[in-house]
Amino acid sequence: MLIVALIGTGFYLKQSISYYYALYFNKFTHKKLHNSEKEALRIQRILTNNLDKTYGFDVSHYQNREDIKWDSLSIGNKTIPLEFVVMRATMGNKSADKHFDEFWEKAKKHNLIRGAYHFYRADEDPVIQANNFLANVKLESGDLPPILDIEKIPKRKTNKKLIEDLKVWCKIVEETYGEKPIIYTYYHYYKDFLKGEFEGYPLWLANYNDVPSPSPDDQWDFWQFTENGIVHGINAKVDLDIYNGNSWSLKRLTLD
């Protein structure tokens, strides 16, 4: 038991020392990014009211690879480390994010908890979309469950058919990984179209309004609270997320 404890302590200290060394000593020229006073104050209120939570961010090919310094990512004037990252992997029937493979490996190398999401195209085929995700994403132990991003209303299908198709996508992916996918959407989209249809699925809500939580009456697991996140270590604004729990709770959500 003592040996295990010493090994665990050594591993933790190694990670911490590496993080803080990179944070303060590795050279990285930051662009001067700014938000409006209103947005800056809103973000600060959210950070202050959720200091017991765990923070992460989103990336996709909209971020340039050279703009991210993976070993020292933090917010709140360098006081809050980012502990997880969610990446767009695939879109619709055939498309894949061109930076996904590189970002996926970078995140693992720097001990970030990883999540991969599929951007669902509402009028395309759910089976083909599920297979597209599974062909491009190989989740491992310690990664977040698969994530389904649904934001659009179909033009050629009924809303009822959309719900049926989303459940098909979830069933195929769940059978592969043995875990219910995380459902990502905007608060009002969830309230208007999805509420009551995906009970038991982890919920990730986007809400950029000046509110104390992403939903006044729904249990949530993740909150994407801004698309204007300014991160020490990233030379572009990114989406920022809160996990509704501490880092140990987040690790229990990951795949075995």
Salt bridges, closest charged atoms under 4 A:
GLU39 OE1 - ARG42 NE 2.98
ASP52 OD1 - LYS53 NZ 3.43
ASP71 OD1 - LYS69 NZ 3.23
ASP97 OD2 - HIS61 ND1 3.36
ASP97 OD2 - ARG88 NE 3.13
GLU102 OE1 - ARG65 NH1 3.21
GLU140 OE1 - LYS108 NZ 3.01
GLU140 OE1 - ARG114 NH2 3.48
ASP143 OD1 - ARG114 NE 2.97
ASP165 OD2 - LYS157 NZ 2.63
ASP165 OD1 - LYS161 NZ 3.04
GLU174 OE2 - LYS180 NZ 3.70
GLU175 OE2 - LYS171 NZ 2.63
ASP192 OD1 - LYS191 NZ 3.52
GLU197 OE1 - LYS167 NZ 2.91
ASP210 OD2 - ARG45 NH2 2.71
ASP217 OD1 - LYS195 NZ 3.66
ASP218 OD1 - LYS195 NZ 3.12
